[in-house]
Amino acid sequence: MPPAPVAPPRRERAPLPAVGAGPPDGAYAIQVGAFDSSEAARKMVEALAAKGHASYLAAGAAARDGRWRVRIGPFATRDEAEARADALKQSEKLPTWVLFEEGASAASPPDAAARRS
């Protein structure tokens, strides 16, 4: 009698990054995507993390407007964030938006308005 078929191992899915985790240090972040689907946002976070980027879902985005915002950071200064945003545009072909994270540990930014990069 042939052996019973063995099911392939089940691929465990990494837990969805916590909404609201945000950057632990620094005040600036780069938004690289906004999605209606948490699954699409998860895939982008995982893909960016696999390439070494500190990616996460923005705090409260889903509760506020139903969109899942993917961000990279933290960055201590706007200049540092803008330099990384420029590099991301070149290497990953991503749209970028440098912004100040409300509630981050750094002091208020000198120019509180977010700028599209």
PyMOL commands that place a pseudoatom at each C-alpha (Angstrom):
pseudoatom trace, name=CA, resn=MET, resi=1, chain=A, elem=C, hetatm=0, pos=[0.000, 0.000, 0.000]
pseudoatom trace, name=CA, resn=PRO, resi=2, chain=A, elem=C, hetatm=0, pos=[1.496, 3.401, -0.972]
pseudoatom trace, name=CA, resn=PRO, resi=3, chain=A, elem=C, hetatm=0, pos=[2.150, 5.916, 1.806]
pseudoatom trace, name=CA, resn=ALA, resi=4, chain=A, elem=C, hetatm=0, pos=[-0.552, 8.455, 2.506]
pseudoatom trace, name=CA, resn=PRO, resi=5, chain=A, elem=C, hetatm=0, pos=[-0.023, 11.770, 0.723]
pseudoatom trace, name=CA, resn=VAL, resi=6, chain=A, elem=C, hetatm=0, pos=[1.554, 14.436, 2.868]
pseudoatom trace, name=CA, resn=ALA, resi=7, chain=A, elem=C, hetatm=0, pos=[0.199, 17.946, 2.657]
pseudoatom trace, name=CA, resn=PRO, resi=8, chain=A, elem=C, hetatm=0, pos=[2.789, 20.581, 1.809]
pseudoatom trace, name=CA, resn=PRO, resi=9, chain=A, elem=C, hetatm=0, pos=[3.878, 22.663, 4.791]
pseudoatom trace, name=CA, resn=ARG, resi=10, chain=A, elem=C, hetatm=0, pos=[1.581, 25.582, 5.399]
pseudoatom trace, name=CA, resn=ARG, resi=11, chain=A, elem=C, hetatm=0, pos=[3.203, 28.939, 4.862]
pseudoatom trace, name=CA, resn=GLU, resi=12, chain=A, elem=C, hetatm=0, pos=[2.710, 30.964, 7.993]
pseudoatom trace, name=CA, resn=ARG, resi=13, chain=A, elem=C, hetatm=0, pos=[1.861, 34.573, 7.364]
pseudoatom trace, name=CA, resn=ALA, resi=14, chain=A, elem=C, hetatm=0, pos=[3.706, 37.156, 9.399]
pseudoatom trace, name=CA, resn=PRO, resi=15, chain=A, elem=C, hetatm=0, pos=[1.394, 39.088, 11.681]
pseudoatom trace, name=CA, resn=LEU, resi=16, chain=A, elem=C, hetatm=0, pos=[0.160, 42.390, 10.304]
pseudoatom trace, name=CA, resn=PRO, resi=17, chain=A, elem=C, hetatm=0, pos=[2.301, 45.155, 11.772]
pseudoatom trace, name=CA, resn=ALA, resi=18, chain=A, elem=C, hetatm=0, pos=[0.412, 46.896, 14.535]
pseudoatom trace, name=CA, resn=VAL, resi=19, chain=A, elem=C, hetatm=0, pos=[-1.450, 49.970, 13.417]
pseudoatom trace, name=CA, resn=GLY, resi=20, chain=A, elem=C, hetatm=0, pos=[-0.269, 52.706, 15.694]
pseudoatom trace, name=CA, resn=ALA, resi=21, chain=A, elem=C, hetatm=0, pos=[3.185, 51.262, 16.277]
pseudoatom trace, name=CA, resn=GLY, resi=22, chain=A, elem=C, hetatm=0, pos=[4.729, 54.062, 14.215]
pseudoatom trace, name=CA, resn=PRO, resi=23, chain=A, elem=C, hetatm=0, pos=[8.273, 55.201, 14.559]
pseudoatom trace, name=CA, resn=PRO, resi=24, chain=A, elem=C, hetatm=0, pos=[9.717, 54.678, 18.040]
pseudoatom trace, name=CA, resn=ASP, resi=25, chain=A, elem=C, hetatm=0, pos=[12.283, 57.486, 17.673]
pseudoatom trace, name=CA, resn=GLY, resi=26, chain=A, elem=C, hetatm=0, pos=[12.560, 60.518, 15.488]
pseudoatom trace, name=CA, resn=ALA, resi=27, chain=A, elem=C, hetatm=0, pos=[9.843, 62.638, 14.019]
pseudoatom trace, name=CA, resn=TYR, resi=28, chain=A, elem=C, hetatm=0, pos=[9.916, 62.282, 10.259]
pseudoatom trace, name=CA, resn=ALA, resi=29, chain=A, elem=C, hetatm=0, pos=[8.682, 59.478, 8.035]
pseudoatom trace, name=CA, resn=ILE, resi=30, chain=A, elem=C, hetatm=0, pos=[8.229, 58.783, 4.337]
pseudoatom trace, name=CA, resn=GLN, resi=31, chain=A, elem=C, hetatm=0, pos=[4.827, 57.680, 3.131]
pseudoatom trace, name=CA, resn=VAL, resi=32, chain=A, elem=C, hetatm=0, pos=[5.176, 55.316, 0.168]
pseudoatom trace, name=CA, resn=GLY, resi=33, chain=A, elem=C, hetatm=0, pos=[1.663, 53.971, -0.232]
pseudoatom trace, name=CA, resn=ALA, resi=34, chain=A, elem=C, hetatm=0, pos=[-1.967, 54.147, 0.872]
pseudoatom trace, name=CA, resn=PHE, resi=35, chain=A, elem=C, hetatm=0, pos=[-4.311, 51.219, 0.313]
pseudoatom trace, name=CA, resn=ASP, resi=36, chain=A, elem=C, hetatm=0, pos=[-7.967, 50.335, 0.757]
pseudoatom trace, name=CA, resn=SER, resi=37, chain=A, elem=C, hetatm=0, pos=[-6.927, 46.752, 1.465]
pseudoatom trace, name=CA, resn=SER, resi=38, chain=A, elem=C, hetatm=0, pos=[-4.995, 45.728, 4.561]
pseudoatom trace, name=CA, resn=GLU, resi=39, chain=A, elem=C, hetatm=0, pos=[-3.668, 42.765, 2.549]
pseudoatom trace, name=CA, resn=ALA, resi=40, chain=A, elem=C, hetatm=0, pos=[-2.123, 45.045, -0.086]
pseudoatom trace, name=CA, resn=ALA, resi=41, chain=A, elem=C, hetatm=0, pos=[-0.596, 47.197, 2.652]
pseudoatom trace, name=CA, resn=ARG, resi=42, chain=A, elem=C, hetatm=0, pos=[0.746, 44.095, 4.414]
pseudoatom trace, name=CA, resn=LYS, resi=43, chain=A, elem=C, hetatm=0, pos=[2.399, 42.900, 1.212]
pseudoatom trace, name=CA, resn=MET, resi=44, chain=A, elem=C, hetatm=0, pos=[4.094, 46.237, 0.683]
pseudoatom trace, name=CA, resn=VAL, resi=45, chain=A, elem=C, hetatm=0, pos=[5.314, 46.413, 4.302]
pseudoatom trace, name=CA, resn=GLU, resi=46, chain=A, elem=C, hetatm=0, pos=[6.696, 42.873, 4.035]
pseudoatom trace, name=CA, resn=ALA, resi=47, chain=A, elem=C, hetatm=0, pos=[8.376, 43.540, 0.674]
pseudoatom trace, name=CA, resn=LEU, resi=48, chain=A, elem=C, hetatm=0, pos=[10.006, 46.719, 1.935]
pseudoatom trace, name=CA, resn=ALA, resi=49, chain=A, elem=C, hetatm=0, pos=[11.101, 45.046, 5.181]
pseudoatom trace, name=CA, resn=ALA, resi=50, chain=A, elem=C, hetatm=0, pos=[12.658, 42.191, 3.180]
pseudoatom trace, name=CA, resn=LYS, resi=51, chain=A, elem=C, hetatm=0, pos=[14.770, 44.808, 1.396]
pseudoatom trace, name=CA, resn=GLY, resi=52, chain=A, elem=C, hetatm=0, pos=[15.920, 46.265, 4.709]
pseudoatom trace, name=CA, resn=HIS, resi=53, chain=A, elem=C, hetatm=0, pos=[13.582, 49.246, 4.975]
pseudoatom trace, name=CA, resn=ALA, resi=54, chain=A, elem=C, hetatm=0, pos=[12.037, 50.033, 8.375]
pseudoatom trace, name=CA, resn=SER, resi=55, chain=A, elem=C, hetatm=0, pos=[8.443, 49.990, 7.103]
pseudoatom trace, name=CA, resn=TYR, resi=56, chain=A, elem=C, hetatm=0, pos=[5.216, 50.104, 9.118]
pseudoatom trace, name=CA, resn=LEU, resi=57, chain=A, elem=C, hetatm=0, pos=[1.534, 50.980, 8.954]
pseudoatom trace, name=CA, resn=ALA, resi=58, chain=A, elem=C, hetatm=0, pos=[0.711, 54.521, 9.981]
pseudoatom trace, name=CA, resn=ALA, resi=59, chain=A, elem=C, hetatm=0, pos=[-0.963, 55.079, 13.329]
pseudoatom trace, name=CA, resn=GLY, resi=60, chain=A, elem=C, hetatm=0, pos=[-4.743, 55.175, 13.210]
pseudoatom trace, name=CA, resn=ALA, resi=61, chain=A, elem=C, hetatm=0, pos=[-4.966, 55.420, 9.443]
pseudoatom trace, name=CA, resn=ALA, resi=62, chain=A, elem=C, hetatm=0, pos=[-7.460, 52.583, 9.053]
pseudoatom trace, name=CA, resn=ALA, resi=63, chain=A, elem=C, hetatm=0, pos=[-9.792, 53.848, 11.749]
pseudoatom trace, name=CA, resn=ARG, resi=64, chain=A, elem=C, hetatm=0, pos=[-9.686, 57.417, 10.458]
pseudoatom trace, name=CA, resn=ASP, resi=65, chain=A, elem=C, hetatm=0, pos=[-10.538, 56.953, 6.797]
pseudoatom trace, name=CA, resn=GLY, resi=66, chain=A, elem=C, hetatm=0, pos=[-10.404, 53.285, 5.870]
pseudoatom trace, name=CA, resn=ARG, resi=67, chain=A, elem=C, hetatm=0, pos=[-6.996, 53.565, 4.178]
pseudoatom trace, name=CA, resn=TRP, resi=68, chain=A, elem=C, hetatm=0, pos=[-3.860, 51.710, 5.235]
pseudoatom trace, name=CA, resn=ARG, resi=69, chain=A, elem=C, hetatm=0, pos=[-0.819, 53.984, 4.927]
pseudoatom trace, name=CA, resn=VAL, resi=70, chain=A, elem=C, hetatm=0, pos=[2.616, 52.426, 4.493]
pseudoatom trace, name=CA, resn=ARG, resi=71, chain=A, elem=C, hetatm=0, pos=[5.515, 54.454, 5.822]
pseudoatom trace, name=CA, resn=ILE, resi=72, chain=A, elem=C, hetatm=0, pos=[9.267, 54.149, 6.261]
pseudoatom trace, name=CA, resn=GLY, resi=73, chain=A, elem=C, hetatm=0, pos=[11.125, 55.684, 9.170]
pseudoatom trace, name=CA, resn=PRO, resi=74, chain=A, elem=C, hetatm=0, pos=[11.890, 57.118, 11.634]
pseudoatom trace, name=CA, resn=PHE, resi=75, chain=A, elem=C, hetatm=0, pos=[14.245, 59.894, 10.604]
pseudoatom trace, name=CA, resn=ALA, resi=76, chain=A, elem=C, hetatm=0, pos=[15.579, 62.493, 13.027]
pseudoatom trace, name=CA, resn=THR, resi=77, chain=A, elem=C, hetatm=0, pos=[15.554, 65.338, 10.486]
pseudoatom trace, name=CA, resn=ARG, resi=78, chain=A, elem=C, hetatm=0, pos=[13.607, 66.343, 7.408]
pseudoatom trace, name=CA, resn=ASP, resi=79, chain=A, elem=C, hetatm=0, pos=[16.861, 66.462, 5.413]
pseudoatom trace, name=CA, resn=GLU, resi=80, chain=A, elem=C, hetatm=0, pos=[17.616, 62.826, 6.310]
pseudoatom trace, name=CA, resn=ALA, resi=81, chain=A, elem=C, hetatm=0, pos=[14.078, 61.762, 5.335]
pseudoatom trace, name=CA, resn=GLU, resi=82, chain=A, elem=C, hetatm=0, pos=[14.199, 63.679, 2.053]
pseudoatom trace, name=CA, resn=ALA, resi=83, chain=A, elem=C, hetatm=0, pos=[17.553, 62.110, 1.144]
pseudoatom trace, name=CA, resn=ARG, resi=84, chain=A, elem=C, hetatm=0, pos=[16.106, 58.631, 1.752]
pseudoatom trace, name=CA, resn=ALA, resi=85, chain=A, elem=C, hetatm=0, pos=[12.923, 59.552, -0.165]
pseudoatom trace, name=CA, resn=ASP, resi=86, chain=A, elem=C, hetatm=0, pos=[15.044, 60.559, -3.170]
pseudoatom trace, name=CA, resn=ALA, resi=87, chain=A, elem=C, hetatm=0, pos=[16.896, 57.243, -2.974]
pseudoatom trace, name=CA, resn=LEU, resi=88, chain=A, elem=C, hetatm=0, pos=[13.593, 55.306, -2.736]
pseudoatom trace, name=CA, resn=LYS, resi=89, chain=A, elem=C, hetatm=0, pos=[12.273, 57.067, -5.826]
pseudoatom trace, name=CA, resn=GLN, resi=90, chain=A, elem=C, hetatm=0, pos=[15.336, 55.937, -7.739]
pseudoatom trace, name=CA, resn=SER, resi=91, chain=A, elem=C, hetatm=0, pos=[15.796, 52.407, -6.390]
pseudoatom trace, name=CA, resn=GLU, resi=92, chain=A, elem=C, hetatm=0, pos=[12.196, 51.316, -5.752]
pseudoatom trace, name=CA, resn=LYS, resi=93, chain=A, elem=C, hetatm=0, pos=[10.314, 53.631, -8.154]
pseudoatom trace, name=CA, resn=LEU, resi=94, chain=A, elem=C, hetatm=0, pos=[7.978, 54.620, -5.301]
pseudoatom trace, name=CA, resn=PRO, resi=95, chain=A, elem=C, hetatm=0, pos=[6.036, 57.832, -4.858]
pseudoatom trace, name=CA, resn=THR, resi=96, chain=A, elem=C, hetatm=0, pos=[7.183, 59.494, -1.642]
pseudoatom trace, name=CA, resn=TRP, resi=97, chain=A, elem=C, hetatm=0, pos=[5.780, 62.012, 0.798]
pseudoatom trace, name=CA, resn=VAL, resi=98, chain=A, elem=C, hetatm=0, pos=[7.997, 63.257, 3.636]
pseudoatom trace, name=CA, resn=LEU, resi=99, chain=A, elem=C, hetatm=0, pos=[5.955, 64.136, 6.700]
pseudoatom trace, name=CA, resn=PHE, resi=100, chain=A, elem=C, hetatm=0, pos=[6.178, 64.860, 10.394]
pseudoatom trace, name=CA, resn=GLU, resi=101, chain=A, elem=C, hetatm=0, pos=[4.635, 62.134, 12.572]
pseudoatom trace, name=CA, resn=GLU, resi=102, chain=A, elem=C, hetatm=0, pos=[2.327, 63.666, 15.150]
pseudoatom trace, name=CA, resn=GLY, resi=103, chain=A, elem=C, hetatm=0, pos=[3.060, 62.298, 18.591]
pseudoatom trace, name=CA, resn=ALA, resi=104, chain=A, elem=C, hetatm=0, pos=[6.591, 61.207, 17.697]
pseudoatom trace, name=CA, resn=SER, resi=105, chain=A, elem=C, hetatm=0, pos=[9.239, 61.688, 20.347]
pseudoatom trace, name=CA, resn=ALA, resi=106, chain=A, elem=C, hetatm=0, pos=[11.008, 64.581, 18.632]
pseudoatom trace, name=CA, resn=ALA, resi=107, chain=A, elem=C, hetatm=0, pos=[10.047, 68.227, 19.099]
pseudoatom trace, name=CA, resn=SER, resi=108, chain=A, elem=C, hetatm=0, pos=[7.688, 69.978, 16.676]
pseudoatom trace, name=CA, resn=PRO, resi=109, chain=A, elem=C, hetatm=0, pos=[9.158, 70.380, 13.214]
pseudoatom trace, name=CA, resn=PRO, resi=110, chain=A, elem=C, hetatm=0, pos=[10.377, 73.768, 12.056]
pseudoatom trace, name=CA, resn=ASP, resi=111, chain=A, elem=C, hetatm=0, pos=[7.913, 73.562, 9.143]
pseudoatom trace, name=CA, resn=ALA, resi=112, chain=A, elem=C, hetatm=0, pos=[4.953, 71.476, 10.253]
pseudoatom trace, name=CA, resn=ALA, resi=113, chain=A, elem=C, hetatm=0, pos=[3.431, 71.146, 6.803]
pseudoatom trace, name=CA, resn=ALA, resi=114, chain=A, elem=C, hetatm=0, pos=[4.184, 67.931, 4.949]
pseudoatom trace, name=CA, resn=ARG, resi=115, chain=A, elem=C, hetatm=0, pos=[5.896, 68.328, 1.604]
pseudoatom trace, name=CA, resn=ARG, resi=116, chain=A, elem=C, hetatm=0, pos=[5.410, 66.117, -1.411]
pseudoatom trace, name=CA, resn=SER, resi=117, chain=A, elem=C, hetatm=0, pos=[8.815, 64.875, -2.606]
for i in range(1, 117): cmd.bond("trace and resi %d" % i, "trace and resi %d" % (i + 1))
show_as sticks, trace
zoom trace
